[in-house]
Amino acid sequence: MTTIKFTTNQGDIVLELDGEKAPNTV
């Protein structure tokens, strides 16, 4: 699994990408 974290003006957002599933979007 790959975790991508980035910061916005509303706070931190973390996306977890699973190779066996579609990416989860916020």
N, CA and C atoms as an extended XYZ file, in Angstrom:
78
Properties=species:S:1:pos:R:3:atomname:S:1:resname:S:1:resid:I:1 pbc="F F F"
N         0.856       -1.203        0.000 N   MET     1
C         0.000        0.000        0.000 CA  MET     1
C         0.880        1.237        0.000 C   MET     1
N         0.435        2.231       -0.721 N   THR     2
C         1.160        3.496       -0.767 CA  THR     2
C         0.319        4.579       -0.118 C   THR     2
N         0.941        5.336        0.773 N   THR     3
C         0.227        6.425        1.432 CA  THR     3
C         0.773        7.751        0.931 C   THR     3
N        -0.125        8.612        0.490 N   ILE     4
C         0.265        9.936        0.012 CA  ILE     4
C        -0.336       10.975        0.946 C   ILE     4
N         0.520       11.838        1.502 N   LYS     5
C         0.041       12.863        2.417 CA  LYS     5
C         0.407       14.232        1.861 C   LYS     5
N        -0.566       15.132        1.874 N   PHE     6
C        -0.279       16.502        1.470 CA  PHE     6
C        -1.104       17.463        2.301 C   PHE     6
N        -0.628       18.694        2.380 N   THR     7
C        -1.252       19.676        3.255 CA  THR     7
C        -2.037       20.693        2.440 C   THR     7
N        -3.254       20.992        2.893 N   THR     8
C        -4.059       22.036        2.270 CA  THR     8
C        -4.366       23.094        3.315 C   THR     8
N        -5.022       24.150        2.889 N   ASN     9
C        -5.366       25.210        3.835 CA  ASN     9
C        -6.457       24.766        4.804 C   ASN     9
N        -7.030       23.582        4.562 N   GLN    10
C        -8.059       23.057        5.459 CA  GLN    10
C        -7.511       21.943        6.340 C   GLN    10
N        -6.211       21.673        6.216 N   GLY    11
C        -5.616       20.617        7.026 CA  GLY    11
C        -4.937       19.575        6.160 C   GLY    11
N        -4.405       18.543        6.825 N   ASP    12
C        -3.700       17.492        6.106 CA  ASP    12
C        -4.683       16.490        5.518 C   ASP    12
N        -4.368       16.006        4.330 N   ILE    13
C        -5.173       14.967        3.691 CA  ILE    13
C        -4.258       13.784        3.397 C   ILE    13
N        -4.722       12.597        3.772 N   VAL    14
C        -3.938       11.390        3.536 CA  VAL    14
C        -4.716       10.463        2.620 C   VAL    14
N        -4.083       10.070        1.520 N   LEU    15
C        -4.710        9.144        0.586 CA  LEU    15
C        -3.988        7.804        0.670 C   LEU    15
N        -4.740        6.736        0.837 N   GLU    16
C        -4.153        5.405        0.869 CA  GLU    16
C        -4.505        4.688       -0.423 C   GLU    16
N        -3.486        4.279       -1.177 N   LEU    17
C        -3.711        3.610       -2.445 CA  LEU    17
C        -3.408        2.127       -2.283 C   LEU    17
N        -4.393        1.298       -2.587 N   ASP    18
C        -4.225       -0.147       -2.478 CA  ASP    18
C        -4.101       -0.725       -3.878 C   ASP    18
N        -3.069       -1.506       -4.113 N   GLY    19
C        -2.816       -2.047       -5.439 CA  GLY    19
C        -3.916       -2.978       -5.917 C   GLY    19
N        -4.705       -3.532       -4.990 N   GLU    20
C        -5.749       -4.478       -5.370 CA  GLU    20
C        -7.116       -3.809       -5.438 C   GLU    20
N        -7.166       -2.528       -5.091 N   LYS    21
C        -8.448       -1.832       -5.085 CA  LYS    21
C        -8.287       -0.487       -5.773 C   LYS    21
N        -9.389        0.129       -6.103 N   ALA    22
C        -9.344        1.465       -6.679 CA  ALA    22
C        -8.920        2.455       -5.594 C   ALA    22
N        -8.205        3.509       -5.951 N   PRO    23
C        -7.789        4.518       -4.981 CA  PRO    23
C        -8.982        5.154       -4.285 C   PRO    23
N        -8.815        5.420       -3.001 N   ASN    24
C        -9.865        6.097       -2.243 CA  ASN    24
C        -9.697        7.595       -2.402 C   ASN    24
N       -10.763        8.266       -2.804 N   THR    25
C       -10.694        9.705       -2.987 CA  THR    25
C       -11.527       10.413       -1.935 C   THR    25
N       -11.104       11.593       -1.564 N   VAL    26
C       -11.808       12.355       -0.535 CA  VAL    26
C       -12.836       13.255       -1.195 C   VAL    26
